[in-house]
Amino acid sequence: MKFISNLIPLGDALAKIDENQKIMDTEKIHLKDSQGRVLAHSISSYHNSPPFDKSAMDGYAVIAEDTFGASNNVIKELKIIDRIGAGDFSEKTLSNGEAIVIATGAPIPNGANAVLMKEFTYEDGDNLEIHSQVTPGENISPKAEDIAEGDELLGENVLIRPQEMGLIASAGHSEVEVYKKPRVKLLITGNELVEPSPELDKAKIINSNQFTIAALIRSAGAIVDIEHGADDFEAVKEAIDKATKEYDVVITTGGTAISKGDVVIEAVEELGEVLFHGVAMRPGKPVGAGIVNGTQVFMLSGQPVAAMGQFDIIARHYIFKMQGLDYSHKVINRVSKTKIPSSLGRTDYIRAVADDNGVHHVLNRGSGIIRSMVEANCYIIIDENHEGIEKGDEVDLIFFNDMAWPSF
């Protein structure tokens, strides 16, 4: 297969991927394990919350009318007839001139219609002096104030954050149905690649992609297994065939260009369908995608920076959407501190450093310069319809940290 000389626009590449988008099956998990997962079905409440009228603070359950006119200068007296702690209730009914000690969250006793804060009282045995008045309903949280029985509280495809966990628990659910995490096979190809070591043989390169791309896959909420193989056509084809039958997504690095020994594209073409090979973007032009055994295959460059960019721009949104969470880049604006050239017909993702005062590009931008990614904290996006940007222009950018699966 020849490399496509007429590169397709980035938008067309993303559209082809969207056409083949798959959604994960679902599973039930315990609520305590649900943080950061995505609901597969809506949540309705089994209960009212609170399930009864409850005290909003520590104090005294009273008949509000008994307190009218009370102040620091006009002290009124009530008689304490019972005491209620959290988790308890009183079987007594309050009458005029009486009060019941009550803890925050305890049910309001019969006959009471307000709670007087402890700070405005003086207690002497069962005698209670009150120095302030309350109105009916004051300091009471009414039944179903937060949740009514039968209410739909959360829809499907909602990311479960700590606050959603609390709401789900209050609704009476100890388990939730969520989308499964995708299992991704990362196939690293390259005869020249070796493990990190102080010693490096001639013509060998340390395999950094196994760390960077695996970490990026995890940052998209997926589970990753890694395999390293040689640039042998039959071996690569066998590995891809096997992986696409066992995993939800397969991502390869290396073997996507046109040099001798780059065999991944050919293997995918023989096994299934190549959706595209070559995208008008920089860095990362030699990127491909295909379908083998019904499984999405992303074919990334062996160049570390290009592979990282290809993952972020081409593959990340697919993995997010598999888990029921729609994803689009969070694009913000900054003023460029420098002039940056580009070419019409190509979308550029420029490594850059941004703060509240503006953004400037990282000078050394080769597709193999990993250090440039460390020095950067964002991508400047230059649209395919622009021939670069001028100093002082307002530009679109994406912060690296904004692309990760939400964490709390």
C-alpha positions, -999 to 999 in steps of 0.1 A, spaced: 0 0 0 13 35 -8 11 64 15 -18 86 5 -1 116 -12 -33 137 -10 -37 140 28 -73 141 40 -84 171 62 -85 165 99 -123 170 100 -128 142 74 -106 119 94 -125 125 126 -158 120 107 -146 86 95 -139 76 131 -172 89 144 -190 68 117 -174 37 133 -179 47 170 -187 19 193 -202 21 228 -191 -2 256 -214 -27 273 -225 -19 308 -218 -34 342 -232 -30 377 -207 -19 404 -209 -8 440 -215 29 445 -183 32 465 -164 23 433 -183 45 410 -163 78 412 -153 89 377 -175 63 359 -204 72 336 -240 62 343 -256 39 317 -291 44 329 -311 71 347 -314 71 385 -347 76 403 -353 79 440 -367 51 462 -371 76 491 -380 111 501 -350 130 513 -352 140 540 -377 112 548 -394 134 575 -394 170 587 -361 173 604 -342 198 625 -317 219 606 -296 226 637 -291 218 674 -316 235 696 -352 232 709 -383 221 691 -410 246 700 -443 261 691 -432 293 673 -461 313 687 -447 306 723 -416 326 714 -432 357 699 -419 388 716 -389 371 733 -356 390 733 -326 397 755 -348 422 773 -380 401 773 -372 366 785 -398 339 782 -398 305 798 -407 270 785 -406 235 801 -384 208 786 -404 176 783 -381 153 763 -347 151 745 -340 137 710 -306 128 697 -297 121 661 -313 89 650 -339 90 677 -375 104 678 -399 115 704 -433 99 710 -445 130 729 -467 157 715 -457 193 722 -482 216 739 -480 253 745 -453 263 770 -432 232 763 -400 225 744 -381 194 734 -343 193 731 -334 183 695 -302 174 676 -295 183 640 -311 159 617 -336 145 642 -373 143 633 -395 172 644 -419 160 671 -456 162 669 -469 196 678 -437 215 671 -435 239 642 -400 255 646 -366 250 661 -350 276 683 -312 278 682 -294 267 714 -274 300 713 -305 320 722 -314 300 753 -304 292 788 -311 258 802 -315 251 839 -326 215 844 -360 212 827 -365 249 827 -356 268 795 -352 305 792 -355 318 756 -340 351 745 -352 352 708 -382 344 688 -387 321 658 -413 320 630 -433 289 620 -411 266 599 -378 283 609 -348 260 612 -368 230 599 -359 210 567 -392 198 554 -398 163 542 -387 157 505 -370 192 505 -341 177 485 -355 146 468 -391 134 463 -398 97 460 -400 86 424 -381 117 411 -356 111 382 -325 125 397 -298 118 371 -300 109 334 -279 84 315 -244 94 303 -237 115 335 -202 115 349 -203 103 385 -186 129 407 -185 129 446 -217 149 446 -235 125 423 -224 97 446 -241 114 475 -273 120 456 -274 84 444 -269 71 479 -296 94 493 -320 80 466 -314 45 481 -291 30 456 -260 10 467 -252 -1 431 -251 17 398 -250 5 362 -221 21 343 -203 17 310 -173 -7 312 -139 7 309 -124 -1 274 -96 -25 273 -69 -12 249 -40 -32 235 -9 -10 228 13 -27 202 47 -10 200 66 -19 168 102 -13 160 134 -34 157 154 -5 170 135 -1 203 150 -12 237 141 -8 273 155 22 293 191 15 304 223 35 311 239 15 282 226 20 246 238 -1 217 245 14 183 214 21 162 191 14 192 165 38 206 149 37 240 112 27 238 96 58 254 62 53 237 53 24 259 52 48 288 38 80 272 11 64 251 1 40 278 -2 69 302 -23 88 277 -46 58 272 -51 56 310 -58 94 310 -87 87 287 -103 63 313 -92 31 297 -73 0 307 -41 -8 287 -19 -38 281 14 -33 263 32 -55 238 64 -49 219 71 -66 186 96 -65 158 90 -49 123 81 -83 108 50 -83 86 36 -117 96 43 -111 133 27 -77 132 -3 -91 113 -7 -119 137 -5 -96 167 -31 -72 153 -54 -100 144 -52 -115 179 -55 -82 197 -86 -71 178 -103 -103 188 -95 -98 225 -96 -60 231 -120 -32 226 -94 -9 209 -60 -15 194 -34 12 192 -1 7 174 30 29 173 55 28 144 51 13 110 29 41 95 53 59 72 66 47 38 101 36 47 113 0 44 100 -21 73 70 0 81 44 -27 80 15 -18 102 -7 -1 75 -2 -31 52 -11 -56 79 -43 -37 87 -52 -35 51 -48 -72 46 -68 -81 78 -96 -56 74 -101 -20 62 -79 11 64 -102 41 69 -75 66 62 -37 69 61 -23 104 62 -40 135 77 -33 171 69 -21 179 105 12 188 121 27 171 140 14 136 131 8 135 94 15 98 90 -14 86 112 -39 59 102 -71 43 114 -87 11 104 -112 -17 114 -101 -53 119 -125 -79 132 -150 -51 140 -124 -34 163 -111 1 159 -74 3 152 -54 35 156 -20 35 139 2 62 154 37 73 144 68 59 161 79 95 167 71 102 204 57 138 200 38 129 169 23 99 185 12 119 216 -4 145 194 -21 119 172 -36 102 203 -49 135 217 -64 147 184 -75 114 167 -80 87 194 -88 103 227 -124 114 218 -132 79 205 -122 63 238 -142 89 258 -173 83 237 -170 45 242 -177 51 279 -208 72 273 -191 105 278 -192 130 249 -158 147 245 -147 178 227 -116 198 233 -120 226 259 -107 254 237 -98 287 253 -83 319 240 -50 337 247 -31 365 230 0 352 211 33 367 222 50 357 190 44 352 153 39 316 142 39 306 105 17 278 91 4 266 58 -30 266 42 -47 232 41 -31 219 72 -42 220 109 -13 227 132 -11 218 169 18 240 181 34 231 215 33 262 236 34 277 271 4 297 282 -5 317 313 -31 344 321 -10 370 302 -7 352 269 9 323 251 42 316 232 53 286 212 81 262 222 110 269 199 123 233 193 93 216 177 106 185 160 83 155 161 108 135 180 117 161 206 101 148 238 115 176 258 94 201 239 63 184 253 77 187 288 84 224 283 49 230 270 15 230 288 -8 234 258 -14 232 221 -20 263 200 -45 254 172 -39 269 138 -69 261 115 -63 247 81 -77 279 66 -51 302 82 -15 309 71 -2 313 106 -8 339 133 7 373 140 21 386 173 -9 400 192 -35 378 176 -60 360 197 -55 323 193 -73 291 202 -55 267 226 -60 234 245 -43 229 279 -29 194 282 -45 190 316 -80 197 302 -78 167 280 -76 141 307 -105 120 320 -121 140 348 -105 134 382 -115 147 416 
